């Protein structure tokens, strides 16, 4: 049995970047820079370490927020019921489902 390898893409649909370092240049107000420097110092980090860690954490949170959600048992039951027994499609949904996607036009 042969294996099929699918191309890997990121959330944006682009191929992931190779594991190399690059630069990101930012222009920020002096007060904002000072706040970042003060927070980094409290944690014993450099400005770069603090900014990378903070940006990475926020990026992960944003992506997880789009992919995962947690419900209490009662809310989950209602959610599962709605998935199992959806309402009939109205005219707007029917039109949308018959429209050709923008990437195919």
C-alpha positions in Angstrom: 0.0 0.0 0.0 1.5 3.3 -1.0 1.2 6.5 1.0 -0.2 9.7 -0.4 1.5 12.9 0.9 -0.7 15.9 0.7 0.8 19.4 0.6 0.9 21.2 3.9 -0.6 24.7 4.1 -1.1 27.2 6.8 -4.4 28.9 7.9 -3.8 31.5 5.2 -3.6 28.8 2.6 0.1 29.4 2.0 2.9 26.8 2.4 4.6 27.0 5.8 7.8 29.1 5.9 11.1 27.2 6.2 12.6 27.0 9.6 14.8 30.1 9.2 14.9 33.4 10.9 13.7 36.7 9.5 13.2 40.2 10.6 10.0 42.1 11.4 10.4 45.9 11.6 7.9 47.9 13.7 7.4 51.5 14.3 5.9 52.2 17.7 5.5 55.2 20.0 8.1 55.8 22.6 5.6 55.2 25.5 4.5 51.9 24.0 8.2 50.8 23.6 8.9 51.8 27.2 5.9 49.7 28.5 7.2 46.7 26.5 10.7 47.2 27.8 9.4 47.5 31.4 7.3 44.3 31.1 10.2 42.4 29.5 12.5 43.5 32.4 10.0 42.3 35.0 10.1 38.9 33.3 13.9 38.9 32.8 13.6 38.9 29.1 14.9 41.0 26.3 12.5 43.2 24.3 12.8 40.8 21.4 12.1 37.7 23.5 9.1 39.4 25.2 7.6 40.5 21.9 8.1 37.2 20.1 6.6 35.2 23.1 3.7 37.6 23.4 3.0 37.6 19.6 3.3 33.8 19.4 0.9 33.3 22.4 -1.7 35.7 20.9 -1.4 34.1 17.4 -2.0 30.6 18.9 -5.0 31.9 20.8 -6.5 33.5 17.7 -6.0 30.3 15.7 -7.4 28.1 18.5 -10.4 30.4 18.8 -11.2 29.6 15.2 -10.8 25.8 15.6 -11.9 24.8 19.1 -14.6 25.8 21.5 -15.7 24.3 24.8 -19.3 23.9 25.9 -20.9 22.8 29.2 -22.7 19.4 28.9 -26.2 21.0 28.5 -25.1 23.5 25.9 -23.3 20.7 24.0 -26.4 18.6 23.9 -28.3 21.5 22.4 -25.5 22.1 19.9 -25.4 18.4 18.9 -29.2 18.3 18.5 -29.0 21.3 16.2 -26.3 19.6 14.1 -28.3 16.4 13.9 -31.6 18.1 13.0 -30.8 21.4 11.1 -33.7 23.6 9.9 -34.5 23.4 6.2 -32.4 25.6 4.0 -34.0 28.9 3.1 -33.7 30.7 -0.2 -30.5 32.6 0.7 -28.7 29.4 1.7 -29.8 27.6 -1.4 -28.6 30.5 -3.6 -25.3 30.5 -1.7 -24.7 26.8 -2.0 -25.3 27.0 -5.8 -22.9 29.9 -6.3 -19.5 29.1 -7.8 -16.7 29.9 -5.4 -14.5 32.9 -6.1 -11.4 30.8 -6.5 -13.1 28.8 -9.4 -14.1 31.8 -11.5 
